[in-house]
Amino acid sequence: MIYRIRIAFVLRRLRYHKCQIKRERGFHMIKRMPTNSGDDTCPSCVVAGDYIFLAHHAGGFDKHDIRYQMRAAFESIKNSLTAAGASLNDMAQINLYLKNLDDFNGAREIFYEYFDKGNFPARMTSQTAFLDSNCLCMIDGTAYKPNNSELTSSS
């Protein structure tokens, strides 16, 4: 319930800004990045002002190993954030989806490889099934990059 309220609040705020200021000094409010999954209805991320909303990122399906797939997911996220003018240090929140809750400790260990101790984003972890039966994990989340105007400036 709280998650739905938060999403509604963010969407309402985005709609307000989009309606109030479609273009301001040559800047677009929303920029959709190319897909990372081959599904053209799902951009890898959407940049809305200073916020970067990441879609699901996964990978490494050739190995049935949670650590391997977590690294592949984080590398995919790094690529999307770089394209959006940000980095993992700009991550404010992550949703970690696991096929098996028994994989939590292995997945959690990989965070230390991608984030400095004390610089972890807020995280919510849940268990779910995936469309690809080889998928063990997916990650999405939100990054905050103040003054991210280079990406959203019109050319």
Order of alpha helices (4+ residues) and beta strands (2+ residues): alpha-beta-beta-beta-beta-beta-alpha-beta-alpha-beta-beta-alpha
